[in-house]
Amino acid sequence: MGEAVCILRARKLVFVRYFGSYAVPDLLRVFDRITYHPDHVPDLDLLHDLRGITDISISDGDLGQLASMAKGHYARRTNTCRTALLASRPSVLQGARAFERLVADNPLVDLRSFDQEGEALRFLGIEDMAQLFFGSSAAAAEGHLR
């Protein structure tokens, strides 16, 4: 297990890409990495790219615990945020959708699960991954990025 956490304050977004096997302690560690990151502010949107997860071990009770913790985090927000959970493995997508249902009653978060990258990015107002990291896909296509 491992993950890359990138806080893009200019884009008002936290991007997390996950790799390998995960259980609740691993997900709690990721939550702490985001929350205590020096560039983190509570009102950022989030994109959790779960497509690199090869195995996940989470019970229904674990999901409830994670949802409870997330609700506490979302309660500190002053604005509504969007959170996209992007998953490709059926078991991971099923868990993401269950988590989505558990936090659905919070008015300060719009959390949705996706199995298509383009849909997740559009939900967050992002054209594509190049725009996410480089500002515009046109600049990337024209070779303005080095």
WOKALIN-V588057 format. One record per helix or strand. SS is the DSSP state (H for helix, E for strand). FROM is the first residue (numbers start at 1). TO is the last residue. If there is no record, write none. Layout:
ss;from;to
SS;FROM;TO
SS;FROM;TO
//
This chain:
ss;from;to
E;2;8
H;9;11
E;13;23
H;24;35
E;45;57
H;60;75
E;81;86
H;90;103
E;109;114
H;117;123
H;129;134
H;137;141
//
